[in-house]
Amino acid sequence: MSVLLVFGERDDAEEVAETLGEWFPSLGVPRVVRETLAGEDDAEDAQWLVVVEGMDDGALAKVDELVARYEGWREAG
């Protein structure tokens, strides 16, 4: 299952990706990518995504708690 974790700050996204890599070493370190919002010219309005591949449903509650600490949210990919 592919999961997208969305953050407003790059540092938050990178920190969460690193933590997930430590918690779930079989997944490797998730990718961090920048997503510019449609119609937005200002780079300040970009969101940062952590792309997690292979996450099982049983781990999502733990992931949601981590993401909430960084004021992010989860979307199905």
N, C-alpha and C positions, 0 to 999 in steps of 0.2 A: 504494500500500500504506500502511495506517495502522499506526503503531508507537507503543507506549506505553513510556516510560522512567520507571521508578519510583525515587523517592528518599525518604529519611527526613527530609530538611531542605529547607525552602523555598529557602534561599539556593543550595543545590546545584542544585536544579531550575532556578532562574532563570538561574544561570550557564551551565548546559549549554544551555538554550534559546537564550541569547544567542550562545554559541559556534556552535551549529548554524546559526543565522541567518547568521552570518558565513561559515561554511564552505560553506553551500548557499543562496546568496541567492535562487535561484529558488523556494525553498520558503517564503520569508518567515521571520519569527520564530515558532517553534512556541508553542502555547498552554501555559501552566502552570495546572494545576487541582489543587484539593485533594480528596482522596478519604478520607472517613472510613471506617474499617474497620467492617464489620458487627458490631453488638453492642457496640461500644465507645462509652462515654459521654465518655471523656476526650479532649479535643481534642489532647492531646500524642501520641496514637496515630495521628494522621492521616498518610497518605502523600501525597506530592506527585508528580503526574504531569506529564510533558512529552509532549504529544500532537503527533506529527509526521505530517503528511499528505503523500503523494506521494514517500516515500523509496523509492529503488530498492535492490534486493538488493546491488548492488555496493558501496554505501556502508556497509553494516551492520557490517563488520569495524572500520572507522574509528570508527563510532558506539559500538560495544561497548567499544573501548579508552577512549574518553572517559568513558563511563558508569561503567566500572570504577574510574576515578580518583576518582570521587565516591561510591564504594560503593553504586551503584545497579544496576539490572538492566533488561533489555529484555523486553517481552512483546508478542506480536502483538496488534493491535487488532481 
